[in-house]
Amino acid sequence: MKNQNELVKKYPEFFEYLKDHKGPIIPIQFGFECGDGWYWLISNLMESIHSHCKNNDKPIPEILQIKEKYGGLRFYTGGTSEYIYGMISFAEDLSYTICESCGTIENVTTSQLPNWMITLCDTCRKNREKSRNLSYLKWRIKNIDLLLTLLSKKLKSIIKKWLVFWRKNSQE
């Protein structure tokens, strides 16, 4: 997610525990692992949790990981109350109705791609398919070029051997 730094700056309390963290790498250190389309959903969830904690004199939970999994938002925290868990669960459910790429709620579906589930609107799905097809074509062209290069070297070797054999046998 490109805008994750805005959320970290806006709600630093969720990430205070990282300042002195010296242990093994934890998932949140890789950043928010989802598309920009869910920015407003995550922002509103963080705002709701922050407000609830401040208004009720509750500790703000540590955010351990934010990611997409099986086409939906996953928002993992440490030390969460049932009330906050309900907010998170609601946001996770809503994510299946929001395009992960652009954030629209129009014509959104969750579907299985090869090796991946994703929640996209029709427009982003078509753009993704075009991009995937183009990437696949570029990959095929690159591999065909490599194959032709290898075949060319092999053919040159075969032709050289044949010429040596032919010269040797034609002189006899």
C-alpha positions in Angstrom: 0.0 0.0 0.0 1.5 3.3 -1.1 -0.3 5.5 1.5 0.7 3.4 4.5 3.1 6.1 5.8 0.3 8.6 6.1 -1.6 6.2 8.4 1.6 5.4 10.5 2.1 9.2 10.9 -1.6 9.9 11.7 -1.8 7.0 14.3 1.7 6.5 15.6 0.3 5.0 18.9 -0.5 1.7 17.1 3.2 1.3 16.2 5.0 2.6 19.4 6.2 -0.9 20.2 8.3 -0.9 17.1 10.6 1.9 18.3 12.5 -0.3 20.6 11.9 -3.6 18.9 15.1 -5.6 18.7 13.6 -9.1 18.2 13.0 -11.0 15.0 11.4 -9.3 12.1 7.6 -9.2 12.5 5.1 -9.0 9.6 4.2 -5.3 10.0 7.8 -4.4 9.3 7.1 -5.4 5.7 4.4 -2.7 5.5 0.7 -3.0 4.8 0.4 -6.0 2.4 -2.7 -5.0 0.5 -3.9 -2.7 -2.3 -4.5 1.1 -2.1 -8.2 0.6 -2.6 -8.6 -0.4 1.0 -6.9 2.7 2.3 -10.1 4.4 3.3 -11.4 1.3 5.0 -8.2 0.8 7.0 -8.0 4.5 7.8 -11.6 4.5 9.1 -11.0 1.3 11.1 -7.9 2.8 12.7 -9.8 6.1 13.5 -12.6 4.1 15.1 -10.3 2.0 17.2 -8.3 5.1 18.2 -11.4 7.1 19.2 -12.9 4.2 21.1 -9.6 3.7 23.1 -9.2 7.4 23.8 -12.9 7.9 24.8 -12.9 4.9 27.1 -9.5 5.3 28.6 -8.4 1.9 27.0 -4.9 1.1 25.8 -4.4 1.3 22.0 -3.6 -2.1 20.6 -0.4 -2.9 18.7 -1.0 -3.5 15.0 1.0 -6.6 14.1 0.0 -7.1 10.5 -2.3 -5.7 7.8 -2.7 -7.7 4.7 -4.9 -9.3 2.1 -5.7 -13.0 2.5 -8.1 -15.1 0.5 -9.4 -11.9 -1.2 -10.2 -10.1 2.1 -8.6 -7.7 4.6 -6.8 -9.2 7.6 -6.0 -6.8 10.4 -4.0 -8.5 13.2 -3.5 -6.8 16.6 -2.1 -7.7 20.0 -4.1 -7.1 23.2 -7.5 -6.5 21.6 -10.9 -6.3 23.4 -14.0 -8.0 22.1 -15.4 -4.7 21.1 -12.4 -3.8 19.0 -12.3 -7.3 17.6 -15.9 -6.6 16.4 -14.8 -3.5 14.6 -12.0 -5.4 12.9 -14.3 -8.2 12.0 -16.8 -5.8 10.5 -14.1 -4.1 8.4 -12.7 -7.4 7.2 -16.2 -8.4 6.1 -16.7 -5.0 4.3 -13.4 -5.6 2.4 -15.1 -8.2 0.3 -17.4 -5.5 -1.1 -14.6 -2.9 -1.9 -12.2 -3.1 -4.8 -8.7 -3.7 -3.4 -7.1 -1.8 -6.2 -9.3 1.4 -6.7 -11.6 1.4 -3.7 -14.9 1.5 -5.5 -17.9 -0.4 -4.3 -19.5 -0.8 -7.7 -19.5 -4.2 -9.5 -17.0 -5.8 -7.0 -16.5 -9.5 -6.8 -14.0 -11.9 -5.1 -12.8 -14.5 -7.5 -10.1 -17.1 -7.8 -7.2 -16.3 -10.1 -4.4 -18.8 -10.8 -3.0 -19.4 -7.3 -4.7 -16.3 -5.8 -8.1 -15.0 -4.6 -8.7 -11.2 -5.1 -11.5 -8.7 -4.7 -11.7 -6.3 -7.6 -14.2 -4.3 -9.6 -14.9 -5.2 -13.2 -12.7 -2.4 -14.5 -9.6 -3.3 -12.3 -10.1 -7.0 -13.1 -10.0 -6.3 -16.9 -6.9 -4.1 -16.4 -5.3 -6.8 -14.3 -6.0 -9.4 -17.0 -4.6 -7.2 -19.7 -1.5 -6.6 -17.6 -1.1 -10.3 -16.8 -1.5 -11.2 -20.5 1.1 -8.6 -21.5 3.5 -9.8 -18.8 3.0 -13.4 -20.0 3.6 -12.4 -23.6 6.8 -10.6 -22.6 7.9 -13.6 -20.6 7.2 -15.9 -23.6 9.1 -13.6 -26.0 12.1 -13.5 -23.6 12.1 -17.3 -23.3 11.6 -17.8 -27.0 14.6 -15.5 -27.6 16.6 -17.5 -25.1 15.6 -20.7 -26.8 16.5 -19.4 -30.2 19.9 -18.3 -28.9 20.5 -21.8 -27.4 19.3 -23.5 -30.6 21.5 -21.2 -32.7 24.5 -22.2 -30.6 23.6 -25.9 -30.8 23.0 -25.6 -34.6 26.3 -23.9 -35.1 28.0 -26.7 -33.2 26.2 -29.3 -35.3 27.0 -27.6 -38.6 30.7 -27.3 -37.5 30.9 -31.0 -36.8 29.1 -31.8 -40.0 31.5 -29.6 -42.0 34.6 -31.2 -40.3 33.1 -34.6 -41.1 32.3 -33.7 -44.7 35.7 -32.2 -45.4 37.4 -35.2 -43.9 35.3 -37.7 -45.9 35.3 -35.6 -49.1 39.1 -35.6 -49.3 39.3 -39.4 -49.3 
